[in-house]
Amino acid sequence: MVEGYLTTHVLDTARGCPAAGMVVELFRLTAEGRVALARMVTNADGRTDGPILPKGDFVAGRYELIFHAGDYLDSTGAAPESPRFLDQIPIRFGISDDSAHYHVPLLLSPFGYSTYRGS
């Protein structure tokens, strides 16, 4: 049986480069609340050094990724705002196939973002 895993990639569309140094957190959503699973930082390519949710921990269910965009934007020298228009970006999604690769990229600028299920 092939085991699935979860990855991300963050691109700064305003600067045209990977979003290096962004904190990304992962939670499993349960009936009792959120369960923290991982906290990682994106590398120079805007990716985490390994899967956010590796094969051994990968199960079907509801999840939430939180991208710490405000701290990242502050570190880039983006025009300051108080408070920032975008601070933490939560993305809730479901994993239905625990044998698949789920890739959740984030395209970011100081005033907007988009995501999709990548490959």
C-alpha positions as a printed NumPy array, in Angstrom:
array([[  0.   ,   0.   ,   0.   ],
       [  1.262,   3.468,  -0.89 ],
       [  1.192,   5.874,   2.043],
       [  0.216,   9.499,   1.532],
       [  1.784,  12.679,   2.833],
       [  1.18 ,  16.445,   3.018],
       [  3.385,  19.23 ,   1.623],
       [  3.158,  22.961,   0.955],
       [  4.935,  25.65 ,  -1.057],
       [  4.591,  29.38 ,  -0.342],
       [  5.254,  31.939,  -3.068],
       [  5.406,  35.704,  -2.528],
       [  3.628,  36.947,  -5.647],
       [  4.27 ,  40.617,  -4.831],
       [  8.04 ,  40.101,  -4.825],
       [  8.13 ,  37.256,  -7.347],
       [ 10.017,  34.823,  -5.13 ],
       [  9.588,  31.967,  -2.664],
       [  8.423,  33.002,   0.812],
       [ 11.416,  31.877,   2.869],
       [ 11.23 ,  31.942,   6.656],
       [  7.444,  31.69 ,   7.07 ],
       [  6.133,  29.718,  10.032],
       [  3.51 ,  27.112,   9.08 ],
       [  1.485,  25.171,  11.654],
       [ -0.67 ,  22.09 ,  11.12 ],
       [ -3.624,  21.001,  13.249],
       [ -5.959,  18.014,  13.051],
       [ -9.575,  19.097,  13.602],
       [-11.58 ,  16.793,  15.859],
       [-14.947,  16.929,  17.626],
       [-13.035,  17.989,  20.746],
       [-11.121,  20.801,  19.019],
       [ -7.75 ,  21.318,  17.341],
       [ -4.794,  19.008,  17.906],
       [ -1.372,  20.496,  17.109],
       [  0.641,  18.208,  14.825],
       [  3.524,  20.242,  13.407],
       [  5.219,  23.645,  13.345],
       [  7.72 ,  24.23 ,  10.551],
       [  9.489,  27.1  ,   8.788],
       [  9.737,  27.428,   5.017],
       [ 13.202,  27.181,   3.499],
       [ 14.831,  29.3  ,   0.766],
       [ 12.605,  27.594,  -1.826],
       [  9.408,  28.441,   0.107],
       [  8.93 ,  24.774,   1.057],
       [  9.358,  22.89 ,   4.299],
       [ 12.422,  20.65 ,   4.496],
       [ 10.227,  17.565,   4.773],
       [  6.555,  16.669,   4.595],
       [  4.397,  18.623,   7.039],
       [  2.512,  15.423,   7.736],
       [  4.746,  12.427,   6.992],
       [  3.605,   9.021,   5.803],
       [  3.468,   7.428,   9.258],
       [  1.112,  10.106,  10.644],
       [ -1.036,  10.581,   7.55 ],
       [ -4.705,   9.667,   8.088],
       [ -7.974,  10.777,   6.538],
       [ -9.711,  13.629,   8.339],
       [-10.109,  17.395,   8.628],
       [ -7.024,  19.595,   8.974],
       [ -6.017,  23.23 ,   9.291],
       [ -2.808,  24.846,   8.083],
       [ -1.992,  28.25 ,   9.562],
       [  0.453,  30.382,   7.606],
       [  2.058,  33.194,   9.649],
       [  1.929,  35.711,   6.81 ],
       [  2.076,  38.881,   8.925],
       [  5.388,  37.986,  10.535],
       [  6.76 ,  36.979,   7.136],
       [  5.622,  40.242,   5.503],
       [  7.164,  42.245,   8.361],
       [ 10.473,  40.448,   7.776],
       [ 10.477,  41.364,   4.068],
       [ 10.092,  45.093,   4.606],
       [  6.636,  45.134,   3.017],
       [  4.871,  48.455,   3.557],
       [  4.002,  48.528,   7.268],
       [  0.417,  48.508,   8.441],
       [ -0.98 ,  48.376,  11.939],
       [ -2.677,  46.029,  12.091],
       [ -1.623,  44.137,   8.972],
       [ -4.41 ,  43.349,   6.517],
       [ -3.242,  39.705,   6.48 ],
       [ -1.787,  38.209,   9.627],
       [ -2.363,  34.501,  10.111],
       [ -3.972,  32.705,   7.169],
       [ -5.938,  29.585,   8.145],
       [ -6.721,  27.037,   5.446],
       [ -9.074,  24.218,   6.412],
       [ -9.202,  21.171,   4.182],
       [-10.061,  17.501,   4.189],
       [ -7.964,  14.454,   3.433],
       [-10.115,  11.627,   2.103],
       [ -7.455,   9.363,   0.589],
       [ -4.698,   8.44 ,   3.02 ],
       [ -2.638,   6.904,   0.213],
       [ -2.389,  10.139,  -1.831],
       [  0.002,  13.082,  -1.85 ],
       [ -1.799,  16.249,  -0.782],
       [ -0.041,  19.49 ,  -1.699],
       [ -1.506,  22.77 ,  -0.395],
       [  0.375,  25.746,  -1.883],
       [ -0.143,  29.362,  -0.849],
       [  0.307,  32.296,  -3.232],
       [  0.668,  35.434,  -1.124],
       [  0.829,  39.212,  -1.428],
       [  0.3  ,  41.81 ,   1.333],
       [ -3.376,  42.191,   0.382],
       [ -4.484,  38.811,  -0.926],
       [ -3.786,  35.123,  -1.243],
       [ -4.961,  32.019,  -3.042],
       [ -4.585,  28.297,  -2.605],
       [ -5.517,  25.112,  -4.408],
       [ -4.894,  21.391,  -4.219],
       [ -1.65 ,  20.939,  -6.064],
       [  0.242,  17.837,  -7.076]])
